[in-house]
């Protein structure tokens, strides 16, 4: 049942009573004809097949080795110097086990921020020089003409259907404005498991077909079993339809992209046959809570500096962030088929953070992976609260730690291995910071309350005094904070010289005040995030799988009682650390205050930063502004307008919706998967669900008795629909 185009009417249905309209939009088809493309799964220990391509892509930056030497070598030199100075703090008089532990932890942690610093410096000069594009992409002017076919892929999983379709409609409208929309088809790839959301998706999809007139180029497919989650969803599309499209552009449920950036990315792929993937820089937008507004301000002001920096030294060994990127379909199919990792979850099984690995495997196969941070028009959204980002972060944490089993893959480029190690480090550093703080407190407590044996067995003229040089420690603290905050200073300098960005952020003074607010509040949240990530790492090491839950995207914070339950442990630990520091000395208490204050105030911080009212108060005060809200581009204005019309509506119970809307029922029947063939896998949920429906005296009883899996199975089966239709 691949197409029903032949049965479509000669004219689109009239607007209005969409619920009972049985006609389909002109040219509508459920799915296009299959165009299978082989996507083999490669063993990670096997040597890569380059298919005759050179190991070094033709699009590699000139003098890339020197760039990497400056960034990585500079970070190592800074770490060596800082390690020497920190050794003087703890071990100037006598080396101790605690002092050496502190030194090793400091070196590991400082190396992390040193690399961020040198990369930010590279980004600073790249932005001043007008870099960040390449691949023949122009900053403006007329759009290039496209010669090939491209698919826009929108995977969705139990999301608000109206919200997904609103962002997609804005993207389609913007693409139509380029007058090159005929080069694109759009696929909504649903992995939704909630049957009510599934039927609501079908209704929203048909409404989108009618609204855009894209009935013959806008397709919807739902998988009954979401094997391997998003990676499996994309992979199944490639294997079924990939041969018909030279490129695919992956989106996320909150993605919005302008037609301009889509056309320019696609044209760059057409004109660079050795490139496998081009990643854009998504700007975070549409934040309402204080937390989301801080995220979007930081992403808009500091993000380009960081992205230009990594693009400057990554070169053709870039990374993939899973969405808002254009991918050469043949390259993806050839190299990015991933096996399951050996062992049990959470380290074994399907790779959760698949995007890093897909990019690494494509580069292993000789394809270039580039990032173009200077190309504007790519957008996404942020989770609205600390708790929501923690839920997402737990899944990312598990996915990144899985890379420990991938980093040794045969034939990977060393930069690709570095991407994975940095992904692992982004979570491992949290428990390292916690250990560093706790060991520091213990050393201070020991020196305060433990009576040392000054002379021991060796007869010396002077005793071995336990010694931490307070002056040297102060210098190291100031220096470390300078390295940590320097990227924000560089970003502020760039903001001041960029007129549109400066005005879009409310002016230089308001932008400076916003940076101060973001730095202070972000600093208070940092120790809370440290504990959250530490808990995530520990739970994974204990063998707990994160699962895969739909992300909450709208404001509307948790109840205060829920925040108390979630962050009470953080508060207690903060009080304990503050008490320990106070028992040693007032200077140590003040020294630890940025950490302890954030932990002690974890509950009110979670409540306030998750509040939309507080976020809007900051907006009225012209703080944390970004250009995309002070002068929004057309595609974002359209997305916001469509969300106001389409998103946030209650999802109707699926069976009732299908019985009430004959047009929707017809579409649902057309898009049913093919029936099971003899010898095929048996779905126990379907067997039980059909039995429950047969025995139900009426529809209300059937709805009450079916669980989610059984209801989905029955609604995905023609016999099940017939049985439901017969119930009174």
C-alpha positions in Angstrom: 0.0 0.0 0.0 2.7 2.4 -1.1 0.6 4.9 -2.9 -3.0 6.0 -3.3 -2.3 8.8 -5.7 -4.4 7.3 -8.4 -7.5 7.6 -6.2 -6.9 11.2 -5.2 -9.5 13.7 -6.2 -8.9 16.3 -8.9 -9.0 19.1 -6.5 -8.1 19.6 -2.8 -10.8 19.3 -0.2 -12.5 22.4 1.0 -11.3 24.0 4.3 -13.5 23.6 7.3 -15.0 20.2 8.3 -11.7 18.3 8.2 -13.0 15.8 10.7 -15.6 14.2 8.4 -14.0 15.0 5.0 -13.2 11.7 3.3 -11.3 13.2 0.3 -7.5 13.2 0.2 -5.3 16.2 -0.9 -4.5 16.2 -4.6 -1.5 14.1 -5.4 -1.4 12.7 -1.9 0.4 9.4 -1.3 1.2 7.7 2.0 4.7 6.9 1.0 6.7 7.0 -2.3 7.8 4.0 -4.2 10.6 2.1 -2.4 14.1 2.8 -3.6 16.2 0.4 -1.5 19.8 1.2 -0.7 22.1 -1.3 0.9 23.4 -0.3 4.3 25.7 -3.0 5.6 26.7 -3.3 9.3 30.4 -3.2 9.7 32.3 -4.9 12.5 34.3 -2.4 14.4 37.4 -4.5 14.5 37.5 -4.9 10.7 39.6 -2.6 8.5 37.6 0.1 6.7 36.9 -0.1 2.9 37.8 3.3 1.4 36.3 2.2 -2.0 39.3 3.9 -3.8 39.1 7.2 -1.9 42.2 8.9 -0.5 42.7 8.8 3.3 43.0 12.6 3.3 40.0 14.4 1.8 40.5 17.1 -0.8 38.6 19.5 1.3 41.0 19.3 4.3 42.1 22.8 5.5 45.6 23.9 4.6 48.2 23.7 7.4 45.7 21.8 9.5 48.6 20.2 11.3 49.9 23.5 12.5 46.4 24.6 13.6 46.1 21.4 15.7 49.6 21.9 17.1 48.7 25.4 18.2 45.4 24.4 19.9 46.3 21.1 21.4 50.0 21.9 22.0 49.0 25.2 23.6 46.6 23.4 25.9 49.2 20.9 26.9 51.8 23.6 27.6 49.3 25.5 29.7 48.5 22.3 31.6 52.2 21.6 32.3 52.8 25.1 33.6 49.7 25.0 35.8 50.6 21.6 37.1 54.1 22.8 38.1 52.6 25.8 39.9 50.0 23.6 41.6 52.7 21.2 42.8 54.2 24.2 44.6 50.9 24.7 46.4 50.5 21.1 47.8 54.0 19.6 47.7 56.5 22.5 48.1 57.8 21.3 51.5 57.0 17.6 51.5 55.2 15.3 49.1 52.2 13.5 50.5 49.7 11.0 49.1 46.8 13.5 49.4 48.9 16.2 47.8 49.7 14.0 44.8 46.1 12.9 44.4 45.1 16.6 44.4 47.8 17.3 41.8 46.8 14.5 39.5 43.1 15.5 39.6 44.0 19.2 39.0 46.1 18.3 35.9 43.3 16.2 34.4 40.7 18.9 35.1 42.9 21.8 34.0 43.7 20.1 30.8 40.0 20.2 30.0 39.5 23.9 30.5 42.9 24.7 28.8 41.7 23.0 25.6 38.5 25.0 25.8 40.6 28.1 26.2 42.9 27.5 23.3 40.0 26.5 21.1 38.2 29.7 22.0 41.2 31.8 21.1 41.3 30.1 17.7 37.6 30.8 17.3 38.1 34.4 18.3 40.7 35.0 15.5 38.7 32.9 13.0 35.6 35.1 13.6 37.6 38.3 13.3 39.0 37.0 10.0 35.5 36.1 8.7 36.0 32.4 8.8 33.6 29.6 9.5 32.4 28.7 6.0 34.5 27.1 3.3 33.2 24.5 0.8 32.3 27.2 -1.6 29.4 28.5 0.6 28.7 32.2 0.1 27.6 34.4 2.9 24.9 36.1 0.9 23.8 36.9 -2.6 21.5 34.8 -4.8 20.9 31.2 -4.0 22.7 28.5 -6.0 20.5 26.2 -8.2 20.1 22.7 -7.0 20.6 19.7 -9.3 19.8 16.7 -7.1 17.1 15.3 -4.9 17.2 15.8 -1.1 15.0 14.3 1.7 14.2 16.2 4.9 13.8 13.6 7.7 11.9 14.5 10.8 12.1 11.6 13.4 9.6 11.9 16.2 8.9 9.9 19.3 5.8 10.6 21.5 6.1 14.3 20.9 3.3 16.9 20.8 2.2 16.4 17.1 1.0 20.0 16.7 4.4 21.3 17.9 6.3 19.0 15.5 4.2 20.0 12.6 4.3 23.7 13.4 8.1 23.8 13.2 8.1 21.6 10.1 5.4 23.8 8.4 7.6 26.9 9.0 10.6 25.1 7.4 8.5 24.0 4.4 7.1 27.5 3.9 10.7 29.0 4.0 11.9 26.3 1.6 9.0 27.1 -0.8 10.0 30.8 -0.7 13.4 29.8 -2.3 11.4 28.5 -5.4 13.5 25.3 -5.2 11.1 23.3 -3.2 10.7 20.7 -6.0 14.2 19.5 -5.1 13.0 18.3 -1.7 10.7 15.7 -0.2 9.8 15.6 3.5 9.5 12.4 5.6 8.0 12.3 9.1 9.5 9.2 10.6 7.5 8.3 13.7 8.7 5.9 16.4 5.7 6.9 18.6 4.6 4.2 21.0 1.6 6.0 22.5 -1.4 5.1 20.4 -3.3 8.3 21.2 -0.3 10.4 20.0 0.1 8.2 17.0 -3.4 8.9 15.7 -3.0 12.5 16.6 0.2 12.6 14.5 -1.8 11.2 11.5 -4.4 13.9 11.9 -1.8 16.6 12.2 0.1 15.2 9.3 -2.9 15.3 7.0 -3.7 18.9 8.2 -0.1 19.8 7.2 -0.5 18.2 3.8 -3.6 20.3 3.2 -2.1 23.5 4.6 1.2 23.3 2.6 -0.1 21.7 -0.6 2.8 19.2 -0.3 0.6 16.1 -0.4 2.7 14.4 -3.0 6.1 15.3 -1.4 5.2 15.1 2.3 5.2 11.6 3.7 4.5 9.9 7.0 5.7 6.5 8.2 5.3 5.0 11.7 7.3 1.9 12.8 5.4 -0.5 14.9 8.6 -1.5 16.7 11.2 1.3 17.3 14.2 -1.0 17.0 17.5 0.9 17.8 15.6 4.1 18.4 16.5 7.1 16.3 19.5 5.5 14.6 17.4 2.5 13.6 14.6 4.8 12.4 17.0 6.7 10.1 18.7 3.5 9.0 15.4 1.8 8.1 14.5 4.9 5.9 17.9 4.7 4.2 17.5 1.0 3.4 13.9 1.6 2.1 14.1 4.9 0.2 17.7 6.1 0.3 18.6 5.3 -3.3 16.2 8.0 -4.5 17.9 10.9 -2.7 21.5 12.1 -3.0 21.3 13.9 0.3 19.3 13.8 3.5 18.9 16.6 6.0 18.2 15.3 9.5 16.0 17.3 11.8 15.0 17.0 15.4 11.5 17.4 16.8 12.3 21.0 17.8 14.3 21.9 14.7 13.5 24.8 12.5 15.7 25.6 9.4 15.4 28.4 6.9 15.1 27.6 3.2 18.3 29.7 2.6 20.5 27.5 4.9 18.9 24.3 3.5 19.7 25.3 -0.1 23.2 26.5 0.6 24.1 23.3 2.6 22.6 21.1 -0.1 24.5 23.0 -2.9 27.8 22.7 -0.9 27.2 18.9 -0.8 26.5 18.8 -4.5 29.8 20.7 -5.3 32.0 18.7 -3.0 31.7 15.0 -3.9 34.2 13.9 -1.2 32.2 15.4 1.6 30.0 13.0 3.6 28.4 15.4 6.1 28.1 19.1 6.7 27.0 20.2 10.2 25.3 23.6 10.7 25.4 25.5 14.0 21.9 25.4 15.5 20.9 28.5 17.5 18.8 27.9 20.6 15.6 29.9 20.5 12.0 30.3 21.9 13.1 30.0 25.5 10.6 31.2 28.1 11.9 30.0 31.5 14.9 31.6 33.0 16.9 28.4 32.5 16.0 28.2 28.8 16.7 31.9 28.3 20.1 31.5 29.9 20.8 28.5 27.6 19.8 30.4 24.5 21.8 33.5 25.5 24.9 31.5 26.2 24.5 29.5 23.0 24.0 32.7 20.9 26.8 34.7 22.4 29.4 32.1 23.4 28.4 29.3 21.0 29.7 30.8 17.7 33.1 31.4 19.3 33.3 27.8 20.5 32.0 26.4 17.2 34.4 28.5 15.1 37.2 27.4 17.2 36.5 23.7 16.9 35.8 24.0 13.1 39.1 25.8 12.7 41.2 22.9 14.0 38.8 19.9 13.3 38.9 20.5 9.6 37.5 17.6 7.6 37.5 15.5 10.8 34.5 17.3 12.2 31.7 15.9 14.3 27.9 15.3 13.9 25.4 16.5 16.5 22.5 14.3 15.2 20.3 17.0 13.6 20.3 20.2 11.4 23.0 18.7 9.2 23.1 17.5 5.5 24.4 14.0 4.9 25.4 12.3 1.6 23.0 9.4 1.6 25.3 7.0 -0.2 28.2 7.8 2.2 26.0 7.2 5.2 24.7 3.9 3.8 28.2 2.8 2.9 29.9 3.4 6.2 27.5 4.3 9.1 25.8 0.9 9.6 26.6 0.2 13.3 26.6 -3.1 15.1 25.4 -3.6 18.6 28.0 -3.4 21.3 28.9 -6.6 23.1 27.6 -7.1 26.6 24.6 -6.0 28.5 23.1 -2.6 29.0 24.0 0.1 29.8 27.4 -0.3 28.1 26.2 -3.0 25.6 23.5 -3.1 23.0 22.4 -0.3 20.6 24.7 2.7 20.6 22.7 5.6 22.1 24.9 8.6 21.1 25.0 7.3 17.6 25.8 10.7 15.9 29.4 10.8 17.1 30.0 7.3 15.9 28.3 7.8 12.5 30.6 10.7 11.8 33.6 8.8 12.9 32.8 5.8 10.8 32.1 8.0 7.7 35.5 9.7 8.2 37.1 6.3 8.7 35.8 5.4 5.2 37.4 8.4 3.6 34.5 10.9 3.7 35.1 14.4 4.9 33.0 15.7 7.8 32.8 19.5 8.0 31.1 22.1 10.2 30.1 25.6 8.9 29.3 27.7 12.0 29.1 31.0 10.1 26.0 29.9 8.1 22.9 31.2 9.9 19.4 30.0 9.7 19.5 26.8 11.8 17.5 26.7 15.1 16.6 24.4 17.9 15.2 24.7 21.4 16.4 24.0 24.9 14.8 22.0 27.7 12.9 24.4 30.0 14.4 23.5 33.3 17.4 22.0 35.1 15.4 18.8 35.8 14.5 18.4 32.1 18.0 18.8 30.9 19.2 16.4 33.6 16.8 13.7 32.2 18.2 14.3 28.7 21.7 14.4 30.1 21.4 11.0 31.7 20.7 9.5 28.3 23.6 11.4 26.7 25.8 10.3 29.6 25.1 6.6 28.9 25.6 7.1 25.2 28.9 8.9 25.6 30.2 6.3 28.1 29.4 3.6 25.6 32.0 5.2 23.4 34.6 3.6 25.6 33.8 0.4 23.6 34.0 2.3 20.3 37.1 4.5 20.7 39.4 1.6 19.8 37.6 0.9 16.5 40.1 -0.1 13.8 41.0 2.6 11.3 39.4 5.6 13.1 41.1 9.0 12.6 42.8 10.2 15.8 40.7 13.3 15.8 37.6 11.1 15.7 38.9 9.2 18.7 39.5 12.5 20.4 35.9 13.5 19.8 34.8 10.3 21.7 37.3 10.8 24.5 36.1 14.4 24.9 32.5 13.2 25.0 33.4 10.7 27.7 35.4 13.4 29.5 32.5 15.8 29.5 30.8 13.5 32.0 33.7 11.9 33.8 35.0 15.3 34.8 31.9 15.8 37.0 32.9 13.1 39.5 36.5 14.2 39.2 35.6 17.7 40.3 33.6 16.3 43.2 36.5 14.1 44.3 38.9 17.1 44.0 36.7 19.2 46.2 36.2 16.5 48.8 39.9 15.6 49.0 40.7 19.3 49.4 38.2 19.6 52.3 39.7 16.4 53.9 43.2 17.8 53.6 42.1 21.0 55.2 40.3 19.1 58.0 43.3 17.0 58.6 45.6 19.9 58.9 43.1 21.6 61.3 42.3 18.7 63.7 45.0 16.1 63.2 48.1 16.5 65.4 51.0 15.7 63.0 54.2 13.9 63.9 56.6 16.5 62.9 60.0 14.7 63.2 59.1 11.0 62.7 62.0 8.5 62.7 64.4 10.6 60.8 66.4 13.1 62.8 66.2 16.5 61.0 67.0 20.0 62.0 63.5 21.2 60.9 60.2 19.4 61.2 58.0 18.2 58.2 55.2 20.8 58.7 52.0 20.0 56.7 52.0 22.9 54.3 49.6 24.4 51.8 51.0 27.7 50.4 47.9 30.0 50.7 49.5 32.8 48.6 50.4 30.4 45.8 46.9 28.8 46.1 45.3 32.2 45.7 47.4 32.9 42.5 46.4 29.5 41.1 42.7 30.1 41.9 42.8 33.5 40.1 44.7 32.0 37.1 42.3 29.1 36.8 39.2 31.3 36.9 40.9 33.5 34.3 41.3 30.6 31.9 37.7 29.5 32.7 36.1 32.9 32.1 38.4 34.1 29.2 36.1 32.6 26.5 33.2 34.8 27.8 35.4 37.8 27.7 36.4 37.0 24.1 32.8 36.5 23.1 31.9 39.8 24.7 34.6 41.6 22.6 33.2 40.0 19.5 29.7 41.1 20.4 30.8 44.7 20.8 32.3 44.8 17.3 29.3 43.0 15.8 26.7 45.7 15.4 23.6 43.5 14.6 24.5 41.1 17.4 25.1 43.9 19.9 21.8 45.6 19.1 20.0 42.3 19.1 21.2 41.6 22.6 20.0 45.0 23.9 23.2 47.0 23.4 26.7 46.7 24.9 25.7 47.5 28.5 22.7 45.3 28.6 24.7 42.4 27.0 27.4 42.9 29.6 24.9 42.8 32.3 23.4 39.6 30.8 26.8 37.9 30.7 27.2 38.8 34.4 23.7 37.3 35.2 24.4 34.2 33.2 27.8 33.8 34.8 26.6 34.2 38.3 23.5 32.1 38.0 25.3 29.5 35.9 28.0 29.4 38.5 25.5 28.6 41.2 23.9 25.9 39.0 27.3 24.3 38.2 27.8 22.4 41.4 24.2 21.1 41.1 24.9 19.9 37.6 28.2 18.4 38.9 26.2 16.2 41.4 23.6 15.3 38.8 26.2 14.2 36.3 28.1 12.3 39.0 24.9 10.5 39.9 24.4 9.6 36.3 27.9 8.2 35.9 27.6 6.2 39.1 24.2 4.8 38.1 25.6 3.7 34.7 28.6 2.1 36.4 26.1 0.2 38.6 24.5 -1.2 35.5 21.3 0.9 35.3 19.9 1.7 31.8 18.5 5.1 31.2 15.8 4.0 28.7 14.5 6.5 26.2 11.7 8.9 27.2 10.1 11.7 25.3 11.5 15.1 26.2 9.4 17.8 27.8 9.8 20.9 25.7 7.3 23.4 27.0 7.5 25.7 30.1 5.4 24.8 33.1 7.8 23.9 35.9 7.6 21.1 38.4 5.7 21.6 41.6 7.7 22.9 44.6 7.3 19.6 46.4 8.8 17.7 43.5 11.8 20.1 43.4 12.3 19.5 47.2 12.3 15.8 46.7 14.7 16.0 43.7 17.2 18.5 45.3 17.1 17.8 49.0 20.2 15.7 48.8 22.1 18.5 47.1 21.1 20.9 49.9 22.2 18.5 52.6 25.6 18.0 51.0 26.0 21.7 50.6 25.3 22.3 54.2 27.8 19.6 55.2 30.6 21.0 53.0 29.9 24.5 54.3 30.0 23.3 57.9 33.3 21.5 57.2 34.8 24.5 55.6 33.6 26.8 58.5 35.1 24.4 61.0 38.5 24.9 59.4 38.6 28.6 58.9 36.7 31.6 57.6 38.9 32.0 54.5 38.2 28.4 53.5 34.5 28.9 54.0 34.6 32.0 51.7 36.7 30.1 49.3 34.2 27.3 49.0 31.2 29.6 49.0 30.5 29.5 45.2 30.1 25.7 45.5 28.3 25.4 48.8 25.9 28.3 48.1 24.8 26.7 44.9 24.2 23.4 46.6 22.4 24.9 49.6 20.2 26.9 47.3 19.5 24.0 44.9 15.8 23.9 45.6 15.0 27.6 45.1 17.4 27.8 42.2 15.6 24.9 40.5 12.2 26.5 41.1 13.2 30.0 40.0 15.2 29.0 36.9 12.4 26.7 35.8 9.8 29.5 36.0 8.5 31.1 32.8 7.3 34.2 34.9 10.9 34.8 36.1 12.2 34.3 32.6 9.8 36.8 31.1 10.7 39.3 33.9 14.3 39.2 32.7 13.1 39.7 29.2 11.1 42.8 30.2 14.3 44.1 31.9 16.0 43.6 28.5 18.4 41.0 29.9 19.4 37.7 28.3 18.1 39.0 24.9 19.2 37.5 21.6 18.7 38.9 18.1 16.4 36.0 17.2 13.8 37.4 19.6 14.4 41.1 19.2 14.3 40.9 15.4 13.2 37.4 14.6 13.8 36.0 11.1 10.7 35.2 9.1 11.0 31.4 9.6 11.1 31.8 13.4 8.1 34.2 13.3 6.2 31.7 11.3 7.2 28.8 13.6 6.0 30.7 16.7 2.7 31.7 15.0 2.1 28.1 13.9 2.9 26.8 17.4 0.3 29.1 18.8 -2.3 27.7 16.5 -1.2 24.0 16.4 0.7 23.1 19.6 -0.4 22.3 23.1 -3.9 20.9 22.3 -5.0 17.9 24.4 -4.6 14.6 22.6 -7.9 12.8 22.0 -8.3 9.2 22.8 -7.3 7.3 19.6 -10.3 5.0 19.2 -12.8 7.7 19.8 -11.0 10.0 17.3 -11.1 7.3 14.6 -14.7 6.6 15.1 -15.7 10.3 15.1 -13.6 11.3 12.0 -14.2 9.2 9.0 -11.6 11.0 7.0 -9.0 10.3 9.6 -10.1 6.6 9.8 -9.6 6.3 6.0 -6.1 7.7 6.2 -5.3 5.5 9.1 -6.4 2.4 7.2 -4.4 3.4 4.2 -1.2 3.8 6.2 -1.5 0.5 8.1 1.6 -1.7 7.8 1.3 -4.8 5.6 -0.3 -7.8 7.3 1.9 -10.5 8.9 3.0 -13.2 6.5 2.9 -16.9 7.5 6.1 -17.7 9.4 6.7 -14.1 10.3 7.2 -12.9 13.9 4.3 -13.2 16.2 3.2 -10.1 18.2 1.9 -11.3 21.6 0.4 -7.9 22.3 -1.7 -8.2 19.2 -3.0 -11.6 20.1 -4.0 -10.6 23.6 -5.5 -7.3 22.3 -7.6 -8.9 19.7 -8.9 -11.4 22.3 -9.8 -8.6 24.7 -11.7 -6.7 22.0 -13.6 -9.8 20.9 -14.7 -10.4 24.5 -15.5 -6.8 25.3 -19.3 -6.1 25.5 -18.9 -2.5 24.4 -16.3 0.0 23.2 -15.8 1.6 26.7 -14.8 -1.8 28.1 -12.4 -2.5 25.3 -10.7 0.9 25.8 -10.4 0.3 29.5 -9.0 -3.2 29.2 -6.3 -2.6 26.5 -2.9 -1.5 27.7 -0.7 0.8 25.6 1.1 -2.0 23.7 -2.1 -3.9 23.0 -4.0 -0.8 21.9 -1.2 0.1 19.5 -1.1 -3.4 18.1 -4.9 -3.5 17.6 -5.0 -0.1 16.0 -2.3 -1.2 13.6 -4.2 -4.2 12.5 -7.1 -4.3 9.9 -8.9 -7.0 11.8 -8.6 -5.1 15.0 -10.1 -2.0 13.5 -13.0 -4.0 12.2 -13.7 -5.5 15.6 -13.6 -2.1 17.2 -16.0 -0.7 14.7 -18.6 -3.4 15.6 -18.6 -2.6 19.3 -21.5 -0.5 20.5 
